[in-house]
């Protein structure tokens, strides 16, 4: 069978069409194709004209070749256009391009071209290379799935952390509270968002807390405040709330992330201890006849210190020698002798971190020193080879006197390592795009 040809002028027009057209005889013998088709098919026109479609472009997958054949059959049998489903049809690269097959995906429609008698004269194939669009869509789906998975993972962690967690928009409107917060307050999410959370605060604390929150929003600085929060049973509990802004690459705040911990028992204990300390200072100025009474009270206070959950110790003299440590303080240094030794002797690794200088200054000037979330490297066991562990403390160094003379320093501390690490974990897990 000879291969029919188009008139020269029409052939030029056909080949110049801006789409991928392939003209075939009814038996799929290739008659001509457009220049665009030549470019995407990776074969010169001279190599394919006169061959059948399946000889010129052999399919790696026989099933895909069968899909094309059946589409041709539909056109031959019904003399109507037929659009094939999306198929993968790999093409062989020329040897100068390294050979082998290139993965491609196509959308193709076959059109019947009839002669004057209504008989099928040609089959015109219009193909669209949708490989890049398909890959882009697949990549977009994968990226969206990863984002969804990460958001679900982050939400799971937020809901599971043993801390009261909240988030806020850049302008300070609270938009999320984790189940721990909702269980504490006994309220639904819808009743806490925006500025409604302020209603759960003690009336005496609302104005100051709101003012500090607005200052943090205006300056973008760390937000930290203590206030009384109403629990679901109606009791007001002292809590410590701390939040940091999450910023984008341009430095703009994307969201706020905050954590809240119940410090009610610790705060009441510290207040009681400070009041007791002031009473001791007054007693030390009284006459000797009150000495034994003061000693009795001192033993009572020391027993209170021993049982307190805070970390408490008394350092005597300018060399800062341990006179008293309570159980909570001693538990940080199991197996290490503290009482009777100076800080430098008992805890050389702490002394190396500048603590002695702080103690000297408090002892000399009488100025109380307070620190919040101070990282300290500790060796919890006595062995010299024991590795150092970083922990975080909020503490107070306060000088006390006897007979108007400085005699030592009282240390009150709280180990807040778990709170700090929980917040740091939360900050690392937030999605890069923010909320």
Beta strands, then each sheet from edge to edge (+ up, - down):
strand 1: 20-24
strand 2: 30-33
strand 3: 82-83
strand 4: 87-88
strand 5: 91-92
strand 6: 101-102
strand 7: 105-114
strand 8: 120-129
strand 9: 164-168
strand 10: 174-177
strand 11: 223-230
strand 12: 236-247
strand 13: 253-262
strand 14: 311-316
strand 15: 321-325
strand 16: 369-378
strand 17: 389-402
strand 18: 405-415
sheet 1: 2+ 1- 8+ 7- 3+
sheet 2: 2+ 1- 8+ 7- 4+
sheet 3: 5+ 6-
sheet 4: 10+ 9- 13+ 12- 11+
sheet 5: 15+ 14- 18+ 17- 16+
end
